[in-house]
Amino acid sequence: MLGIESSCDETAAAIVDEHRHVRSSVVASQHDLHAQYAGVVPELASRAHVERIVPVVREACSEAGLQLQDLDAVAVGHAPGLIGSLLVGVSAAKALAWSLGIPLLGVHHVLAHVHAAALDAPPLDMPAIGLVASGGHTHVFALDEMGNTQLLAWTIDDAIGEAFDKAGTMLRAGYPGGPAVERLAQGGNAHVMDLPIGRPREGGFSFSGLKTALLYALRGQPRRIDGVTVFPRDLDAVEPQRRCDLAAAFQRAAVAGLRRGLCHALDAASDVTCLVAGGGVIANATVREMLTAVAQERSLTLRIPPVALCVDNAAMIAGLGIVELCAGRSSDLSLQSMARAPLKAVL
């Protein structure tokens, strides 16, 4: 199975065999391209995908020791994501499937993050609770043996990864913000102050208030002077140690909010034996420690991918594609790219 991933700013291709062994996984990052903007610029991302998609597919096949003619099927992440970026990957996958006369499978990017934990590993124990925490998504859903999903919790504002990215910008930590804030936090005191932990009424996730609290901790409470918002301090005036301390405090509050929402969802689930997590934020060491603790407290088997498979990659797309193909499901050339799509809309 060839997997293709282009939902945001990573152009990726991978080869995964029927045993879900990863034969190759190639990712062309665009971090340098978007760093000056401290965030992904959709038009630039789309153009970069066009330039990189063919070389990345060729490299994935080469690393796996295969020719295109050796492929049995093509899977592509077609939802959700940046629509321009998705169109590049879906167009490439359609062209390959049509020209080679092999099945095409459109898979949901969010659900694929969960299936990354079953690559080069035993199948997932079902029923399970899946957590996806990334730059664009913070979701908890139930999974069963039939491939059915039920969304249990979600963010009502920012995804946790987006909050980390914005925190990285405020702290002048670098880009991408998630790993940059984690590095900065290693030199700080997480208990220097208590930042707010989101508590949305529906029991999901909320990170926008935490982000605002960090801004005020850095720059002070703003005032309106002659119709202009004025902060008492400039970011450049914040001392290096203060940045480290606030990075650690932010990370502690963000992870606590993630734990709160996850545990609320677990309380509502029944007969669950496995907790599985995926997404770029799961690469964070503090998050992985929290998940380990939650699984131990609730006597659950914890399944999380290696760090390299937490971030956007095509191996997870191919892995879920194999599950879908074995269940007798496939797509046709009318497959659409969708910027937004609930899980049930694409399964």
C-alpha positions, 0 to 999 in steps of 0.5 A, spaced: 500 500 500 502 506 498 500 512 502 500 519 501 499 525 506 498 532 504 493 535 509 497 541 511 505 542 510 508 536 510 508 532 503 509 525 505 509 518 502 510 511 505 509 504 503 506 499 508 505 491 507 499 487 509 502 486 516 502 493 517 510 493 517 513 500 514 517 499 508 519 506 507 516 513 510 518 519 507 516 526 509 518 533 506 517 538 511 515 545 510 518 548 516 523 553 513 518 555 508 513 557 513 517 559 519 518 567 517 510 567 518 510 563 525 504 559 521 502 555 515 501 559 509 496 555 505 497 558 498 505 557 499 503 550 502 499 548 496 505 550 491 510 546 495 506 540 495 506 540 487 513 541 487 515 535 492 509 530 491 512 526 485 519 526 488 517 524 495 513 518 492 519 516 488 523 516 494 518 512 498 518 506 492 526 506 492 527 506 499 522 500 499 525 497 493 519 497 489 517 500 482 510 503 481 508 497 478 509 493 484 503 497 488 497 493 490 493 500 492 493 507 493 491 510 500 490 518 501 488 522 506 482 526 503 479 530 509 480 534 513 485 539 512 487 545 508 483 544 501 489 546 497 494 542 500 489 536 500 487 537 492 494 536 491 495 529 494 488 526 492 490 528 485 496 524 485 493 518 488 487 518 483 492 519 477 496 513 480 490 509 482 487 510 475 494 509 471 496 503 475 489 500 475 489 499 482 484 500 488 484 507 491 482 509 498 480 515 501 482 515 509 480 520 514 486 524 517 484 524 524 482 517 524 489 515 521 493 518 527 490 513 531 492 507 527 499 509 527 500 506 533 498 499 530 504 500 525 510 495 526 506 493 532 500 488 534 493 490 532 489 495 537 485 491 542 478 493 541 473 496 544 478 502 545 478 510 546 482 514 541 485 521 543 488 525 537 492 531 539 495 535 534 495 542 531 488 542 528 485 537 532 483 535 539 478 529 539 476 523 543 472 518 540 470 510 541 472 505 536 469 498 536 471 492 532 467 493 526 470 500 525 465 504 528 467 511 531 463 515 536 465 522 537 466 523 545 469 530 546 472 535 542 475 542 543 470 548 543 476 553 540 483 552 539 486 545 538 492 544 543 497 544 538 495 550 535 495 553 542 502 551 543 504 554 536 501 561 539 505 560 545 511 559 541 510 565 538 509 569 544 514 566 548 519 567 542 521 560 542 521 558 535 517 555 530 514 550 530 511 552 537 510 545 540 517 542 540 520 549 541 515 550 547 517 544 550 525 545 549 524 552 553 520 549 558 525 544 560 529 550 563 523 553 567 519 552 574 512 550 572 509 552 578 512 559 578 504 561 577 498 557 576 495 558 569 487 557 567 485 550 565 480 550 560 473 547 563 468 547 558 461 546 560 460 540 555 466 536 558 471 537 552 477 541 551 478 549 551 485 552 550 483 559 548 483 562 555 490 559 557 493 562 551 490 569 553 492 568 560 499 567 557 499 573 553 497 577 560 502 574 564 508 576 559 505 583 557 501 585 563 493 587 563 492 591 557 489 598 557 485 602 552 488 609 550 485 613 545 482 607 542 488 603 542 490 597 546 496 598 550 500 593 554 505 595 559 510 591 557 513 589 550 515 581 549 522 583 548 523 586 555 521 579 558 527 576 561 530 569 559 528 565 565 521 568 565 520 565 558 522 559 561 518 559 567 512 561 563 513 556 558 513 550 563 507 553 566 503 553 560 505 546 558 503 544 565 496 547 564 495 545 557 497 538 559 492 538 565 486 541 560 488 535 556 487 530 561 481 533 564 477 532 557 480 525 556 478 523 563 471 526 562 470 522 556 473 515 559 468 516 565 462 516 559 465 510 556 464 503 558 467 496 556 474 499 554 480 496 554 485 500 550 487 507 550 490 509 544 493 516 542 496 519 536 498 526 533 503 531 533 502 533 540 503 526 543 510 527 541 511 531 547 514 527 553 510 531 558 503 528 554 506 521 554 507 521 561 500 523 563 497 518 558 502 513 561 499 515 568 492 515 566 492 508 563 495 505 569 490 508 573 484 506 569 488 499 568 488 500 560 493 498 555 496 504 552 498 504 545 502 510 542 506 511 536 513 512 536 515 520 536 516 519 528 509 517 527 506 522 531 507 527 526 503 528 520 506 522 515 503 517 510 505 511 513 499 512 518 495 513 511 497 507 508 496 503 515 488 505 515 488 504 508 490 497 509 484 496 514 479 499 510 481 495 504 481 488 508 474 490 510 472 490 503 471 498 502 474 502 497 473 509 493 472 511 486 475 517 482 469 521 484 473 521 491 473 529 494 477 533 498 474 536 504 477 541 508 472 539 514 469 532 515 466 529 521 469 522 522 462 518 520 462 522 513 468 519 510 468 512 513 
